[in-house]
């Protein structure tokens, strides 16, 4: 009987050690993945992408602010602002493509879901920029259309800006000094 109990304890101990090793490997993998994300966020490509996004957000805000005013929208102002939105969008897409071309197939596979989500967002941004381009081609742009598309862009950029904060929800927050 004692031998059976010892055998059972040996099996239980082996299982617990195995589970512990697996958990330790998962913890190492999670740490490595978070370091990769940290490296990505500090990369020049990511920083430039974020700068384009912030620039687009500012141009959309300026356009929105002009569209809410009761007087007619200044056509030249609107066209110049939308041209800047297009310029930033094109630059972001070129940078994204260059970054994707340099990425290994393994990394692309790991980031597939995130990239699909990002592409969906980028498609939505592109559709609103195209709609704004059409709207400002009129002799007198429809303020409601301009306002709607500018607001949609702003909403998207705010959501993108908040994304890391949502992922951190529930985790210990670290106060950063600025």
C-alpha positions as CSV (number, residue, x, y, z in Angstrom):
1,X,0.0,0.0,0.0
2,X,2.8,2.4,0.9
3,X,4.4,1.7,-2.5
4,X,1.2,2.6,-4.3
5,X,0.8,5.8,-2.4
6,X,4.5,6.7,-3.1
7,X,3.9,6.0,-6.8
8,X,0.8,8.2,-6.8
9,X,2.7,11.0,-5.2
10,X,5.6,10.6,-7.6
11,X,3.1,10.8,-10.5
12,X,1.4,13.9,-9.0
13,X,4.8,15.5,-8.4
14,X,5.9,14.8,-12.0
15,X,2.7,16.3,-13.3
16,X,3.0,19.4,-11.1
17,X,6.6,19.8,-12.2
18,X,5.6,19.4,-15.9
19,X,2.8,22.0,-15.5
20,X,5.2,24.3,-13.7
21,X,7.8,24.0,-16.6
22,X,5.1,24.7,-19.2
23,X,3.9,27.8,-17.2
24,X,7.5,29.1,-16.9
25,X,7.9,28.6,-20.7
26,X,4.6,30.5,-21.3
27,X,5.8,33.3,-19.0
28,X,9.1,33.5,-20.9
29,X,7.2,33.6,-24.2
30,X,4.9,36.3,-23.0
31,X,7.8,38.4,-21.8
32,X,9.6,37.9,-25.1
33,X,6.4,38.9,-27.1
34,X,5.9,42.0,-24.9
35,X,9.6,42.9,-25.6
36,X,8.9,42.5,-29.3
37,X,5.9,44.8,-29.0
38,X,8.0,47.2,-27.0
39,X,10.7,47.1,-29.6
40,X,8.1,47.7,-32.3
41,X,6.6,50.7,-30.6
42,X,10.1,52.3,-30.2
43,X,11.0,51.6,-33.9
44,X,11.3,54.6,-36.2
45,X,8.7,53.1,-38.5
46,X,6.1,52.9,-35.8
47,X,6.9,56.5,-34.6
48,X,6.6,57.8,-38.1
49,X,3.4,56.0,-38.6
50,X,2.0,57.5,-35.4
51,X,3.2,61.0,-36.5
52,X,1.3,60.6,-39.8
53,X,-1.8,59.4,-37.9
54,X,-1.6,62.4,-35.5
55,X,-1.1,64.8,-38.4
56,X,-4.2,63.3,-40.2
57,X,-6.1,63.7,-36.9
58,X,-5.2,67.4,-36.7
59,X,-6.1,68.1,-40.3
60,X,-9.5,66.3,-39.8
61,X,-10.1,68.4,-36.7
62,X,-9.3,71.6,-38.6
63,X,-11.6,70.6,-41.4
64,X,-14.4,69.6,-39.0
65,X,-14.0,72.9,-37.1
66,X,-14.5,74.8,-40.3
67,X,-17.4,72.7,-41.4
68,X,-19.4,73.4,-38.2
69,X,-19.3,77.1,-38.7
70,X,-22.5,78.6,-40.1
71,X,-20.8,80.4,-43.0
72,X,-20.0,78.6,-46.2
73,X,-16.9,76.4,-46.2
74,X,-13.9,78.0,-47.8
75,X,-13.3,75.8,-50.9
76,X,-9.6,76.4,-51.2
77,X,-9.0,75.8,-47.5
78,X,-11.1,72.6,-47.7
79,X,-9.2,71.3,-50.8
80,X,-5.8,72.1,-49.2
81,X,-6.7,70.4,-46.0
82,X,-8.1,67.3,-47.8
83,X,-4.9,67.2,-50.0
84,X,-2.9,67.0,-46.8
85,X,-5.0,64.2,-45.5
86,X,-4.4,62.4,-48.8
87,X,-0.6,63.1,-48.6
88,X,-0.4,61.6,-45.1
89,X,-2.5,58.6,-46.0
90,X,-0.3,57.9,-49.1
91,X,2.8,58.2,-47.0
92,X,1.4,55.9,-44.3
93,X,0.5,53.3,-46.9
94,X,3.9,53.4,-48.5
95,X,5.6,53.1,-45.1
96,X,3.3,50.2,-44.1
97,X,4.0,48.4,-47.4
98,X,7.8,48.9,-47.0
99,X,7.6,47.5,-43.4
100,X,5.5,44.5,-44.5
101,X,8.0,43.7,-47.3
102,X,10.8,43.6,-44.8
103,X,8.9,41.4,-42.4
104,X,9.6,37.7,-42.3
105,X,6.9,35.2,-43.2
106,X,7.0,33.9,-39.6
107,X,6.4,37.4,-38.2
108,X,3.6,38.0,-40.7
109,X,1.9,34.8,-39.6
110,X,2.2,35.8,-35.9
111,X,0.8,39.2,-36.6
112,X,-1.9,38.2,-39.1
113,X,-4.9,39.0,-37.0
114,X,-3.5,42.4,-35.9
115,X,-2.6,43.2,-39.6
116,X,-6.1,42.3,-40.8
117,X,-7.7,44.6,-38.2
118,X,-5.2,47.3,-39.1
119,X,-6.0,46.9,-42.8
120,X,-9.7,47.2,-42.1
121,X,-9.1,50.4,-40.3
122,X,-6.9,51.7,-43.1
123,X,-9.5,50.9,-45.7
124,X,-12.1,52.8,-43.7
125,X,-9.8,55.8,-43.4
126,X,-9.1,55.7,-47.2
127,X,-12.9,55.6,-47.9
128,X,-13.5,58.7,-45.9
129,X,-10.5,60.5,-47.5
130,X,-11.9,59.6,-50.9
131,X,-15.4,60.9,-49.9
132,X,-13.8,64.1,-48.7
133,X,-11.9,64.5,-52.0
134,X,-15.2,64.1,-53.9
135,X,-17.0,66.5,-51.5
136,X,-14.5,69.3,-51.9
137,X,-14.5,69.1,-55.7
138,X,-17.9,70.8,-55.8
139,X,-18.0,74.6,-56.2
140,X,-19.6,74.8,-52.8
141,X,-18.9,71.6,-50.7
142,X,-21.7,70.1,-48.7
143,X,-20.8,71.0,-45.1
144,X,-22.8,68.1,-43.7
145,X,-20.9,65.6,-45.8
146,X,-17.5,67.2,-44.9
147,X,-18.5,67.2,-41.3
148,X,-19.7,63.6,-41.3
149,X,-16.5,62.3,-42.9
150,X,-14.1,64.4,-40.8
151,X,-15.9,63.3,-37.6
152,X,-15.6,59.6,-38.7
153,X,-11.9,60.1,-39.2
154,X,-11.5,61.8,-35.8
155,X,-13.5,59.0,-34.1
156,X,-11.2,56.4,-35.7
157,X,-8.0,58.2,-34.8
158,X,-9.2,58.6,-31.2
159,X,-10.0,54.9,-31.0
160,X,-6.5,54.1,-32.4
161,X,-4.9,56.4,-29.8
162,X,-6.8,54.8,-27.0
163,X,-6.1,51.2,-28.0
164,X,-3.0,50.6,-25.8
165,X,-4.9,52.0,-22.8
166,X,-7.8,49.5,-23.4
167,X,-5.3,46.6,-23.5
168,X,-3.8,47.8,-20.2
169,X,-7.2,47.8,-18.5
170,X,-7.0,45.6,-15.4
171,X,-3.2,45.6,-15.3
172,X,-1.2,47.6,-12.8
173,X,-0.8,51.1,-14.2
174,X,2.7,52.6,-14.1
175,X,2.9,56.4,-13.6
176,X,5.3,57.9,-16.1
177,X,7.1,61.1,-15.6
178,X,7.1,63.5,-18.5
